[in-house]
């Protein structure tokens, strides 16, 4: 095996995909993410230039989709605890396939907004279901390694897909955008068929989840440590909006760095996350390890944010250098927080409630999806350098608090 092959195996944790079901899940994740990589860069252009919707309508629709994903998470958690998560993941792919097959016929807000909300709700359910599938296929020691490997695989696929999207964006025709929509729909079909071949997981065979008392259903709301950790986790997710919204705005409006640097920084982030997710993410295999990962995430997010105001003070070379260091910090923060975000709900979930805990933890992700860009825009345009430093300090404090909560005692309930 050449050096490139060895690097790929190390980066993706290929040893974690040693049997047939795990390999099929990995292939399904790759195919799904390849389609997503094609779709995400061209999504807004498809709806505005290909479907004729206004930018305001698209913005309202995407905001409604983010709110919907937050609203459905409690229901998703209860469903996942009652049914085989493999079947729920297949259903998520099926719903998204139907939505994307209807997208070519969208020309009004009345059809666009319900469809994009349905697609986002299905995607949110699919993420929680996939984590539960991994938990069913791997033992406690291997779960985080397998999840990290899947994240590396998905990141690689999204990067490759985004290269393909460039051709459609350059062509800028309705036919090119329609091709991307249909390819993405096909990717969901292929991924769903692969997941359907996975073995039935034990969760579907636990009927006690159907007969919980009201007190048992409220157990999650009484788990204050978990709820605080879920809230703190949302702070670290702000790093995504910093990269997607904050960095491009800051580079183009407040620094002397060339606008082309934005694409370079996106590529740098993708490469770093793919290469480091498995090797660094493995520290979060335990609850205490997840606390350390959160601490490091807060520290590196502070480093990344501190580089932004410095980039505004120098010339072209200094600005570019500071932005590169800043994105390295953001990338490390993403790796650490993502691994901790998988570990905490799996470690703290009682038997029969893993789906509810995973879905509750995902609320922060859904919230930051629609609120994060706006918050970061306010920091960039109004807060300036002090805004960036304030965000970094908040993230560092969240890291300290999360580590303390993760090492305070042990989970009070048996792990699911």
N, C-alpha and C positions, 0 to 999 in steps of 0.2 A: 504494500500500500504506500503511495507517495505521500509527501508531506501535506498536500492539500486534503487528501482523504483522512489522514490522521487528525488534522485540525478540525475538519467537519465533524468527525466522530466525537472528538473531545468537546466541541462547542455545543453539540446537540444532545450530549449524554446518550449516545447510541446504544450503550449497554443496557439502558433502562427499557429498551424496546426489543427485548430478546425473544419474545414469543409472538405467535401469529396475531392474536387480538390486539396487542399493543402496537404492533407494526401497522395494522390496518387503521387503527385510530390515528397514528402519526401521518399516514398517507391521506386520510380524510381531512385532517387539520391542514395539511399542506395544500390540498386542492381547494378547500374552502377559502383559505387565506390568499391563494393565488388570484382567485376571482375577486376577493375583497380589495386586493392591491390594484387590480384593474379599475375597480369601481370608485373607490374613495377619492382619488385625485380628480376624477372626471364627473363626480356626482352633481355638483352644483352646476357645472356647465351643461350637463344633460338636461336638467330641469329648466334652466334659464334659456339656453340657446337651442336645445333639441326639442323641448316640450313647450316652450314659449311662456313659461311662468315668470313672473317678476321676481327680482331678488328679495323683495319684502315678503312675498308669499312663501318663498323657499325658506327664508329665515324663520318665519312664524311656524312653518311645518316642522322644521328641525327642532325648534324649541319645544313644540308640543310633543314631539317624539321623545325627547329627553325626559319631559315630565311624565309621560306615559310609562316609560321604562322604570321610573322610580315608583310610580303608583302600583304597578303590577307585581313588584318583587315579593310582597308578603304572600300573595296568592301563588306565585311560582314556587316559593319555598314549600308551602303545604302540599302542592301537587307533586313535587319531587320526592317528598317524604312518603307519599302514598303509592307512587308508581315507579316502575323501572326507569331510572334516568336515561338508559339507552334509548328507550322508546320516546321519551320526552325530547331527547336530542334529535332523533329522526323526525319527530313532529315539527320541531323548530326549523329544520332544513326544509321540510315540505311546505310550511307556511311561507317561508321566504322565497321559495321557488315560485309559488303562485303569485306572490306580490310582484316579483320581478318580471314575470310574464305579462302582468297587467300594466306595468310601468310604460311600455310603448304607447299605450292608449290614453295616458294622462295628459290633459291639456287644461285642467281647471283645478282650483284650490279644493273644490268640493270632493274630488277624487284623490288628489295628491295627499292631503293632510291625513285622512284615515289610513291610507296605505302606508305612508312613511311611519306612522305611529305603530301600526301592526308589525311592520318589519323590525322596528327597533325593539318592541316588546318581545318578539320572537328571538331576536339576537341576544337580548339580555337573558332570557330563559335558557338559551343554548349555552351561554358561557357557564352558568351555574350547573347545568346538566353535564357539561363536559368535565367539570371538576369532579362531580360525583361519580362519573364513569371512571375517571382515573383512580379515585379513591376505592372503587370496587375492583379494579384490575390490579392494583399495586398495594403492597403492605405499607405499614406506617413509615418504614425506613426508606422506601423507594418513591413515595408519593411526590415529594417536593422535587426530587431529581427528575421524575417523569414530567411533572408540570413545567419545570424549567426547560426541559428538552423540547416539549411541545411549543413553548413560547419562542424558543430559538428557531424552530422549524417554521412557525407562523411568521416570525419577523423576516426570515429569508424569503418566504413566499410572497409576502406583501411587497418587499423590495423589488422582487422580480416582476410582480404584477404591475407595479407603478411604472416600471420602464416601458411595459407594453402600453400603458395608458397614455404615455407621451405621444405615441403615434396617432392616437385618436384625437388628442388635444391639438396636435399640429394640423391634422386634416380638418378639424373643426366642422364636421358635417353631421347631419342627423343620422346618416347611415353608420358612421363610425361610432357614434355614441350608442346607437341601438345594438351594434355588434357587442359592445362591452356589456350592456345590460343582459343580453341573451347568454353570453359566455359565463357571466356570473351566475345566472339561473342554472346553467348546466353544471357548474361547479358544486352547487348545493345538491343537485340530484346525485352526482357521483359520491359526494361526501356522505349523504344520507344512506345510499345503498351500502357503502362500506361499513358505516356504523351499525346498520341493521344486521350485519353478519356477526357482530360481537355477541358473546354469551350473555344470557339473562343474568342480571345482577341481583344480589340477595335482597336489596332494598325492596323490590317488588314483592318479596315473599314474607314481609313483616306486617301482618294485618293490624298489629296493635296501633299503627300510625293512624288508622281510621277511627279509633275509639278513644281519643284523648279527651280528658275532662277539660273544663274551662280553665282550671288552674294550670294544667299542663300546657295548654295552648298559650298561656300568658307567661310561661317560664322564661322565654327569651326576653320579654320586657322587664323582668325582674333581675336579669343578669347585667348588673350595672357595669361591671368591668368590661364585658364584651361590648356593650353599647358605646362606652367611652372609646374603646379601641376602634370600633367601627367609625366613630366620628373623627378620631385622629387620623385614621387611614385616608379619609377624604382630603386631608391637608396635603399629604404626599402626592395625591393624584393631581394637584395643581401643577406639578412639573410637566404634565402632558400639555396643558394649555400654555405654559410658558414657552415650550418648544414650538407648538403649532401656531400660536398667535403672538406671544410676546416677543420672541426672537426676531421674526420677520419685521414686525412693526418697529422694534428698537433699532435694528440694523438700518432700515431704510429712512427713518425719521430722526434718529438721534446720534448716529455714528457716521464716520467717514468711510466705513468698510463698503466694498462694492455689493450691490444687491445680489449678485451671483453667488455670494457666500452663503445665502440661505439654503440653496440646494446642496451645497457641500456639507453644511452642518446637519441637514436631514440625513444624508448618507452616512455621515460619521456616527450619528446616533444609532442608526439601524445596525451598522457593523459592530459597534461596541456592545449593544444589547444582545445581539446574536452570539457574539464570541464569549461574553462574560456571564450570561444568565445562568448556565449550569454550574460553572466553577465557583462563582460567588454566591449564587442562590442556595447552595447546599447548606450554608450555615444556618438556614431557617428550618431545618428538619424538626427541631424541637421548639416548644413555646419560648423557652429562654433564648434560644438562638434567633427566633423571630424578633424578640425584643432588641437584640444586638443589631439585627439587620435594620430595624426601624431607626435606631440611634445613628447608624452610619448613613442611612438615607437622609435624615435631617441634616447631618453635618455636610454631606456632599451637595445637598440642595442649597444650603447656605453658601457654600463655595461658589456654586453655579450662579446664584443670584448676585453675589458680590462682584462678579466679573462684569455684569452688564453696565453698571454705572462707570466702572473703570474704562470700559470700551468707548464710552462717550467722551473721554478726556484726551485721547491720543490721536495720532495720525492713522493712516490706512493700515500700516503693518501692526501697530499696537492694538488698534481696534479689532482687527481680524484675529490676532493672537489671543486677546481677552475673550472674544466670543468663542473661539475653539476651546479654551480652557473651561469656559462656562458650560458649554454643551457637554463636555466630558463629565463635569460635575453632575449635570442633569441626568446624563445617561446612567451613571453609577447610582444615583438616587432612585432612578426607575427600576434598576435591577434589584436593589436591596428591598425596596418597598413592595415590589410585585411578589417576591418570594415570601416576605412576611405576610402579605395579604392572603396568600394561599394557606399558610400554616396556621394562622390564628383561628379562623372559623372551624377548621378541621380538628384542631386541638381542643377547642372549648365546647364543641357541639355535643350534647348528650345523645345517647342512643335514640335513633328514630327521628332526630331533628336536624340532621346534617343539612338537609335542603333549606330549612328555614334559616339557619345560621349563615350559610353561604349566600342566600338571597339577601338577607339583612345587611351583610357586609357589602354587597354589591350596590346598595342604595347610594352610598357615597360616590361610587363610580358614575351612576346614572345622574346624580345631582351635578357633579362636576362636568359632565358631558354638555349640559345646557347652560350651567351657570359659570363654569370656569372661564370660557373665553371672554365673557363680559367683565368678570372680576379682574382678569389679567389686563384687559384693555384699559380699565380705569387706572390700574397701577402704572401702566406704561405712559398713558397720556396725561394723567393728573399727578401721580405720585412721583414720577421721575426716579432719581437715584435713591431717595429715601424710601420710596415705595418698594423697590427691589430689596433693599436691606431689611425693611420691615417684614416682607414675605419670607426672606431667608431666616430671620430670627424666629418667626412663628414656626417654621418648619423644624428648626433645630430644637426649639422647646417641645414641640410635639414628639420629636424623636426621644427626648429624655423622658417624657411622660409615658410614652408607649413602652419603653424598656422597663420602667419601674412597674407598670401594670403587668407586663408579661412575666416578670420574675417574682411578683408578689404572690406567694403561695403556689398552689397547684390547681388545675382545673377541678371545680367542685363536683363535676359529673363525669360519668364514664364516657369516654370518647366513642363517637359514632363510627 
